[in-house]
């Protein structure tokens, strides 16, 4: 959770609301918790969202990253759980278990109180941070909360569930796993929250989310929060919300104005040298470097270490224990340069990150907004620097088009003059152009794996898509004639 600046401006540069937390209708235990965290004046998203959630209405909340969205739903959600808390918590009946499940302890009483609130998160790190927020905001109440996510043993998680929790934070995969094992029953859910909703729906979580939504009561409150919410995702979300209030605070696709953005035009092969020089010559505190790939992140760390710089990587190939230790170091007094994939683009809430470096530009412009939003948090200022190779110019144009900003180009440094061929076609567009050749760009929402390759790609491309297009170009059999002589082919399958 980001700390709200008591005076001045919001993180977006717009004036803060004049609404104090004491005016939002929160119960005393939560006002006390907010005061203990130093919160006095609410950010715009908090001032608008908290009363709506307290009323029990469904909500779609969009605001720039770093503007306090976590408190905007956790505080009123906990307040509602306290208001509706039964005077007596009867022991719940043991949930159904698989016949071969032998992990139950004799005398154990699973779920002595029902889970009444569920917060879904796309990443483990974000889930852990939401759990920390729930613990802070609920510390003056008897409410219990826990977090479940994959990559670690489930023992401690199931132990907490056996003792009973009121609010659960979960990643979809581990949640479904524990549901299948009988450790989690969602039939009493009163509040369902999707955090970073666009990523949850856009990055392959949709089948899991459908299963989860089917397991919770239809009569519930549903909240969706994110920094970006494309129209197609918003339309899909409507089936899970009932007459939702929609809040958009500021231009959600535009980064905070407190972030100074610039770009270095540089050849791809010279990026390692430029990064080393930048880190050594720049006055900075915590610094976050984004790589497009896991392998690339490891290579950057190896190079920086050889140059005498303290660096560490975090990405999906690291064990959860290693990721947790690395984040702890990054939050410590002697932080390494943290090199990360887009795993850290959302769900990394660390104060005093002075610089974000886009070593590689992201494949989607929305991700750029999330990446650089890791700096300029809690009312601070930040710097975002991007390295743009010749074949990334199309990505740079997409970012500028989305944010409606022109990113200033840094003066060329001697020895780093760009010489690579310039392409204004983004990798995504090149992938679509090459679909008939068995290529294809990064998977986007609704795309079927393997759907843009092989025979299907040749049929739609017209020419240049393999033997099909070549025969027609050479004056051979027409497409209709060929189709009649061909045996039916199977459609390309996923994977």
Phi and psi in degrees as a GROMACS rama.xvg file:
@    title "Ramachandran Plot"
@    xaxis  label "Phi"
@    yaxis  label "Psi"
@TYPE xy
-88.2141  140.738  UNK-2
-76.6794  135.897  UNK-3
-81.6539  129.732  UNK-4
-69.6351  129.584  UNK-5
-70.513  -25.095  UNK-6
-140.725  174.044  UNK-7
91.6723  -130.897  UNK-8
-122.425  160.034  UNK-9
-73.9391  173.557  UNK-10
-65.8124  -24.6088  UNK-11
-80.2866  -6.9625  UNK-12
94.1674  -11.8752  UNK-13
-80.4712  154.281  UNK-14
-60.4225  142.073  UNK-15
-65.5789  151.705  UNK-16
-64.4144  154.544  UNK-17
-88.7485  4.4179  UNK-18
-76.5293  127.228  UNK-19
-91.1148  156.387  UNK-20
-57.8623  -33.1283  UNK-21
-66.5413  -12.8963  UNK-22
-100.578  3.41454  UNK-23
-92.5367  -7.42989  UNK-24
92.0184  10.2615  UNK-25
-74.3924  148.633  UNK-26
-70.718  160.161  UNK-27
-54.849  -41.4129  UNK-28
-59.289  -31.7233  UNK-29
-85.0506  -30.5747  UNK-30
-65.9341  -38.4077  UNK-31
-64.7303  -41.756  UNK-32
-66.0722  -40.9145  UNK-33
-63.9  -41.3204  UNK-34
-63.9798  -36.5765  UNK-35
-64.8136  -26.9679  UNK-36
-89.7832  0.133265  UNK-37
86.2166  15.6197  UNK-38
-88.5535  127.227  UNK-39
-124.887  -55.6744  UNK-40
-104.16  131.652  UNK-41
-76.6615  150.084  UNK-42
-74.4332  164.589  UNK-43
-55.4223  -42.6237  UNK-44
-66.9533  -35.2993  UNK-45
-69.1151  -43.2973  UNK-46
-63.0588  -34.6734  UNK-47
-85.6464  -38.9863  UNK-48
-80.8111  -39.5917  UNK-49
-58.3355  -47.0937  UNK-50
-61.7371  -36.1349  UNK-51
-64.2159  -44.547  UNK-52
-65.6546  -40.2605  UNK-53
-62.3754  -29.5151  UNK-54
-75.7704  -11.0275  UNK-55
87.3381  13.7465  UNK-56
-88.828  153.158  UNK-57
-72.0598  153.588  UNK-58
-150.897  137.591  UNK-59
-112.72  116.346  UNK-60
-116.601  118.839  UNK-61
-117.179  127.642  UNK-62
-155.459  157.879  UNK-63
-59.2557  150.145  UNK-64
-62.3583  142.168  UNK-65
86.6531  14.696  UNK-66
-106.53  14.6787  UNK-67
87.1984  33.2738  UNK-68
-66.9739  -31.4048  UNK-69
-61.3253  -47.0354  UNK-70
-67.3797  -26.3734  UNK-71
-64.8578  -26.154  UNK-72
-111.939  -29.0203  UNK-73
-71.5013  -42.5136  UNK-74
-61.2796  -53.6435  UNK-75
-69.3038  -29.8513  UNK-76
-62.7774  -46.3732  UNK-77
-63.9916  -38.5767  UNK-78
-58.9007  -45.1213  UNK-79
-64.614  -37.661  UNK-80
-64.1391  -36.9223  UNK-81
-67.9983  -41.834  UNK-82
-61.9218  -37.7704  UNK-83
-97.154  8.25033  UNK-84
-68.7776  124.867  UNK-85
-61.3237  143.397  UNK-86
-62.7012  -33.3538  UNK-87
-124.598  128.169  UNK-88
-97.9431  95.0157  UNK-89
-68.9261  150.23  UNK-90
-67.0357  132.118  UNK-91
-78.5507  150.12  UNK-92
-66.4907  143.554  UNK-93
-58.6665  133.81  UNK-94
-68.7849  159.049  UNK-95
-65.9319  140.805  UNK-96
-125.643  158.051  UNK-97
-64.9041  138.67  UNK-98
-56.3262  -27.1203  UNK-99
-91.6635  1.20084  UNK-100
-76.9836  116.318  UNK-101
-115.044  16.3144  UNK-102
-85.447  -7.23511  UNK-103
-67.5148  144.28  UNK-104
-94.0264  141.973  UNK-105
-58.8713  132.257  UNK-106
81.8805  0.543729  UNK-107
-69.4962  147.531  UNK-108
-127.456  85.0643  UNK-109
-58.882  142.739  UNK-110
50.4285  62.4153  UNK-111
-64.0008  -16.5384  UNK-112
-136.514  143.434  UNK-113
-73.746  149.304  UNK-114
-75.1058  122.915  UNK-115
-112.27  -11.6425  UNK-116
-138.896  137.283  UNK-117
-129.736  125.853  UNK-118
-113.9  121.633  UNK-119
-99.849  136.298  UNK-120
-130.92  143.865  UNK-121
-76.7749  -22.8626  UNK-122
-130.007  156.687  UNK-123
-65.1487  -41.9007  UNK-124
-63.1944  -42.5258  UNK-125
-66.3766  -40.1423  UNK-126
-58.9468  -43.671  UNK-127
-63.3217  -39.1123  UNK-128
-70.0303  -36.9146  UNK-129
-64.7376  -39.9131  UNK-130
-60.2962  -40.4696  UNK-131
-61.9292  -40.4474  UNK-132
-63.9824  -43.1356  UNK-133
-60.8448  -40.2342  UNK-134
-64.7737  -39.9193  UNK-135
-69.4159  -44.6786  UNK-136
-78.1306  -21.0536  UNK-137
-103.798  12.5186  UNK-138
-70.0252  -16.9943  UNK-139
-101.186  19.8947  UNK-140
-129.625  165.448  UNK-141
-84.307  5.31322  UNK-142
-65.9909  145.707  UNK-143
-116.929  145.99  UNK-144
-143.164  156.996  UNK-145
-151.39  168.695  UNK-146
-125.136  136.847  UNK-147
-127.731  132.178  UNK-148
-155.124  164.217  UNK-149
-81.5404  -179.873  UNK-150
87.3075  -6.83846  UNK-151
-136.38  167.025  UNK-152
-61.0698  143.764  UNK-153
-86.8537  -1.49816  UNK-154
-57.9346  -52.2723  UNK-155
-66.1173  -31.2595  UNK-156
-69.7154  -44.8843  UNK-157
-69.4784  -29.6783  UNK-158
-62.974  -44.2776  UNK-159
-64.7114  -39.5471  UNK-160
-64.1947  -36.8843  UNK-161
-64.693  -33.773  UNK-162
-74.441  -18.0211  UNK-163
98.3809  132.833  UNK-164
-135.358  150.824  UNK-165
-91.4899  -37.8884  UNK-166
-126.114  135.148  UNK-167
-123.674  132.368  UNK-168
-109.259  132.64  UNK-169
-150.699  151.044  UNK-170
-89.2405  149.204  UNK-171
-59.6037  -41.4818  UNK-172
-62.1182  -51.3556  UNK-173
-67.4475  -34.9144  UNK-174
-59.5784  -48.7989  UNK-175
-64.0531  -37.6553  UNK-176
-60.4575  -47.5042  UNK-177
-71.3859  -29.29  UNK-178
-65.3684  -44.0352  UNK-179
-63.8822  -31.5009  UNK-180
-80.3662  -9.71656  UNK-181
90.0982  11.402  UNK-182
-83.6085  -20.8583  UNK-183
-127.644  130.769  UNK-184
-121.172  121.125  UNK-185
-102.306  14.1181  UNK-186
-73.3306  -10.7034  UNK-187
-111.275  13.9938  UNK-188
-63.7637  129.89  UNK-189
-104.57  -31.6461  UNK-190
-130.639  125.261  UNK-191
-117.693  125.873  UNK-192
-122.07  130.977  UNK-193
-106.666  110.9  UNK-194
-96.3202  141.673  UNK-195
52.1357  56.5869  UNK-196
-61.2935  -37.3566  UNK-197
-63.6129  -40.7291  UNK-198
-68.7753  -37.5032  UNK-199
-59.4224  -40.5781  UNK-200
-87.1497  -24.0084  UNK-201
-95.8781  -15.6539  UNK-202
-114.578  35.5405  UNK-203
94.375  4.07504  UNK-204
-87.0396  -6.2717  UNK-205
-56.4944  -47.5218  UNK-206
-59.5174  -41.0767  UNK-207
-65.4869  -41.4025  UNK-208
-64.1684  -36.9763  UNK-209
-62.4404  -40.5549  UNK-210
-64.1212  -41.2785  UNK-211
-67.2254  -46.1892  UNK-212
-61.2475  -36.3083  UNK-213
-66.2568  -21.7921  UNK-214
-90.9631  -10.5945  UNK-215
-99.9216  157.44  UNK-216
-62.3914  146.681  UNK-217
-68.3369  -30.0312  UNK-218
-88.9247  96.1223  UNK-219
-157.299  172.368  UNK-220
-103.72  131.48  UNK-221
-120.975  130.973  UNK-222
-124.936  137.973  UNK-223
-128.929  126.632  UNK-224
-128.47  141.643  UNK-225
-167.512  167.532  UNK-226
-88.3034  -24.883  UNK-227
-136.445  145.227  UNK-228
-145.911  85.4312  UNK-229
-57.1341  153.834  UNK-230
-58.7439  -40.4639  UNK-231
-67.4479  -32.1128  UNK-232
-73.0109  -39.4253  UNK-233
-60.8869  -41.7355  UNK-234
-62.5139  -42.0841  UNK-235
-64.7371  -37.5952  UNK-236
-67.0693  -24.825  UNK-237
-59.6564  -27.3856  UNK-238
-69.7852  -15.2726  UNK-239
-103.77  -2.91673  UNK-240
-119.542  153.383  UNK-241
-118.083  114.234  UNK-242
43.4865  57.7507  UNK-243
-73.6989  147.393  UNK-244
-78.4557  136.61  UNK-245
-115.626  124.028  UNK-246
-120.39  127.257  UNK-247
-127.893  111.867  UNK-248
-100.388  108.009  UNK-249
75.8079  -169.476  UNK-250
-88.0445  103.087  UNK-251
-68.1716  -21.4568  UNK-252
-89.422  2.61707  UNK-253
-108.111  132.67  UNK-254
-64.8181  163.106  UNK-255
-60.5035  141.438  UNK-256
-70.1604  -13.7159  UNK-257
-78.1776  -2.56758  UNK-258
-96.8765  120.391  UNK-259
-85.0143  118.592  UNK-260
-109.592  141.618  UNK-261
-154.813  166.367  UNK-262
-138.26  140.16  UNK-263
-103.074  123.736  UNK-264
-85.7725  115.431  UNK-265
-149.79  147.417  UNK-266
-65.0822  147.43  UNK-267
-58.3155  -40.0332  UNK-268
-70.815  -16.3153  UNK-269
-98.0938  -1.08553  UNK-270
-59.7718  -42.4865  UNK-271
-58.7713  -43.2663  UNK-272
-66.8576  -39.8169  UNK-273
-66.4634  -40.5816  UNK-274
-63.0489  -44.9642  UNK-275
-59.0353  -46.4269  UNK-276
-63.4945  -43.2029  UNK-277
-60.7045  -46.7488  UNK-278
-66.9002  -34.8044  UNK-279
-76.5484  -29.9297  UNK-280
-101.319  -3.65468  UNK-281
-102.502  131.564  UNK-282
-74.7462  118.524  UNK-283
-152.466  165.38  UNK-284
-112.596  -120.148  UNK-285
-67.3708  134.503  UNK-286
-129.874  131.771  UNK-287
-117.952  125.835  UNK-288
-114.114  129.003  UNK-289
-103.666  130.128  UNK-290
-113.822  149.248  UNK-291
-72.9041  -29.6367  UNK-292
-126.763  159.948  UNK-293
-65.8622  -45.592  UNK-294
-61.044  -40.3483  UNK-295
-63.1136  -38.347  UNK-296
-62.2198  -43.1711  UNK-297
-64.638  -38.5039  UNK-298
-65.1161  -39.4068  UNK-299
-64.2449  -43.9324  UNK-300
-60.7829  -43.4209  UNK-301
-60.6672  -42.9384  UNK-302
-66.7801  -44.8061  UNK-303
-64.5644  -37.4961  UNK-304
-63.9875  -41.0336  UNK-305
-62.1862  -28.8927  UNK-306
-87.8879  6.60362  UNK-307
85.5619  13.2275  UNK-308
-98.5759  141.305  UNK-309
-80.4866  115.309  UNK-310
-142.743  154.613  UNK-311
-149.162  153.526  UNK-312
-113.839  150.517  UNK-313
-137.988  124.52  UNK-314
-163.269  179.594  UNK-315
-67.4291  -18.9512  UNK-316
-82.7546  -10.0532  UNK-317
-80.912  145.585  UNK-318
-66.6882  158.273  UNK-319
-62.7843  -35.0417  UNK-320
-62.2161  -43.2012  UNK-321
-65.9435  -39.5495  UNK-322
-64.7879  -40.6844  UNK-323
-65.0887  -43.0675  UNK-324
-64.8187  -40.7629  UNK-325
-64.0235  -42.4991  UNK-326
-64.5238  -37.2216  UNK-327
-63.1891  -40.2447  UNK-328
-64.5002  -40.7331  UNK-329
-65.1416  -30.2994  UNK-330
-84.9743  -7.77765  UNK-331
-80.8447  -169.387  UNK-332
-78.5418  -24.0622  UNK-333
-122.887  69.9027  UNK-334
-71.5664  140.048  UNK-335
-76.6958  163.825  UNK-336
-67.0169  119.051  UNK-337
-92.8205  117.698  UNK-338
-103.574  122.185  UNK-339
-137.859  156.192  UNK-340
-86.7461  -171.683  UNK-341
-71.2249  0.75238  UNK-342
-52.616  -35.526  UNK-343
-95.3474  0.75916  UNK-344
-66.8854  -28.4865  UNK-345
-129.651  147.504  UNK-346
86.6071  9.33702  UNK-347
-112.425  101.529  UNK-348
-113.005  89.5482  UNK-349
-124.722  128.243  UNK-350
-71.652  157.724  UNK-351
65.7071  30.8231  UNK-352
-82.2311  109.102  UNK-353
-82.8244  -32.675  UNK-354
-133.628  137.714  UNK-355
-118.266  127.36  UNK-356
-115.924  119.822  UNK-357
-88.3397  89.9003  UNK-358
-61.6336  -41.7302  UNK-359
-118.745  138.026  UNK-360
-71.3899  144.07  UNK-361
-72.7136  159.486  UNK-362
-70.5525  -27.4938  UNK-363
-121.665  139.026  UNK-364
-65.7897  -30.7962  UNK-365
-60.0346  -35.4065  UNK-366
-63.3652  -33.2758  UNK-367
-58.5409  -43.1992  UNK-368
-61.0254  -43.1014  UNK-369
-67.8526  -40.4148  UNK-370
-58.6251  -56.0176  UNK-371
-73.1033  -14.1201  UNK-372
-70.261  -3.40649  UNK-373
-72.9443  -16.7472  UNK-374
-106.663  173.857  UNK-375
58.3433  42.9515  UNK-376
-100.804  161.625  UNK-377
55.1123  37.3572  UNK-378
79.6173  3.65551  UNK-379
-83.608  175.622  UNK-380
-105.183  159.926  UNK-381
-150.359  168.421  UNK-382
-128.507  131.791  UNK-383
-121.811  121.478  UNK-384
-120.188  134.09  UNK-385
-119.985  144.303  UNK-386
-103.874  124.508  UNK-387
-123.128  112.845  UNK-388
-81.9102  171.603  UNK-389
-58.3363  -38.7189  UNK-390
-83.9586  5.67348  UNK-391
-106.613  4.708  UNK-392
-60.8779  -35.7589  UNK-393
-62.8864  -38.0576  UNK-394
-65.8685  -39.6048  UNK-395
-62.2981  -41.2782  UNK-396
-64.4769  -39.0983  UNK-397
-62.4627  -41.5148  UNK-398
-63.2626  -45.7439  UNK-399
-65.8051  -34.9395  UNK-400
-68.1887  -42.7114  UNK-401
-64.8748  -46.3712  UNK-402
-84.0757  -10.0072  UNK-403
57.9465  37.4057  UNK-404
-131.284  150.487  UNK-405
-103.177  115.685  UNK-406
-79.622  127.539  UNK-407
-68.5279  139.219  UNK-408
-93.7438  127.635  UNK-409
-70.2222  147.899  UNK-410
-58.8694  144.906  UNK-411
-66.0785  133.818  UNK-412
-92.4704  137  UNK-413
-55.3747  130.536  UNK-414
92.4936  -9.15211  UNK-415
-122.443  26.5765  UNK-416
-64.3205  130.595  UNK-417
-72.2033  132.394  UNK-418
-127.524  -8.83044  UNK-419
-63.0001  148.059  UNK-420
-58.2538  139.998  UNK-421
-95.0182  130.101  UNK-422
-124.317  125.357  UNK-423
-93.719  4.47306  UNK-424
-92.2159  122.316  UNK-425
-69.9559  157.241  UNK-426
-55.0907  -35.6151  UNK-427
-60.8492  -45.1304  UNK-428
-67.134  -39.7685  UNK-429
-62.1174  -36.6731  UNK-430
-62.81  -40.0716  UNK-431
-68.0718  -37.7488  UNK-432
-65.7134  -33.2816  UNK-433
-93.0678  11.4127  UNK-434
-58.0302  -39.1632  UNK-435
-71.7886  -11.3828  UNK-436
-98.6442  13.4297  UNK-437
86.9195  9.27139  UNK-438
-91.0323  -143.67  UNK-439
134.751  135.96  UNK-440
-79.5715  -169.682  UNK-441
-58.6788  146.127  UNK-442
-68.2009  129.683  UNK-443
-110.602  175.435  UNK-444
-57.6447  132.222  UNK-445
83.9645  -8.14117  UNK-446
-78.8517  141.802  UNK-447
-92.8328  131.582  UNK-448
-56.6538  133.039  UNK-449
78.4095  0.90556  UNK-450
-74.0239  -12.5157  UNK-451
-112.267  35.0805  UNK-452
-135.706  170.696  UNK-453
64.9513  -144.627  UNK-454
-60.5684  -41.3191  UNK-455
-60.6446  -39.9833  UNK-456
-64.5728  -39.2318  UNK-457
-65.8343  -38.3933  UNK-458
-61.8478  -40.3987  UNK-459
-86.8057  -19.0512  UNK-460
-82.179  -20.7393  UNK-461
84.714  -57.8921  UNK-462
-145.019  159.69  UNK-463
73.8346  10.0452  UNK-464
-108.431  39.5231  UNK-465
101.204  -165.693  UNK-466
-63.9243  -29.4883  UNK-467
-58.5892  -53.8513  UNK-468
-67.8579  -35.4552  UNK-469
-66.1424  -40.2206  UNK-470
-63.8468  -39.7743  UNK-471
-65.542  -42.2476  UNK-472
-63.8886  -29.643  UNK-473
-84.8083  5.70642  UNK-474
84.6476  22.2558  UNK-475
-82.2874  -154.061  UNK-476
-64.4471  143.683  UNK-477
-67.9764  159.854  UNK-478
-55.0094  -41.6332  UNK-479
-64.8909  -42.9448  UNK-480
-63.304  -41.6044  UNK-481
-62.5125  -42.1642  UNK-482
-60.9188  -35.9446  UNK-483
-72.0133  -26.7056  UNK-484
-91.6896  -16.2759  UNK-485
-80.6559  147.243  UNK-486
-75.901  147.369  UNK-487
-57.8734  136.508  UNK-488
-106.398  149.373  UNK-489
-72.194  148.072  UNK-490
-66.9838  147.88  UNK-491
-59.2395  139.403  UNK-492
-107.511  159.304  UNK-493
-65.4068  146.414  UNK-494
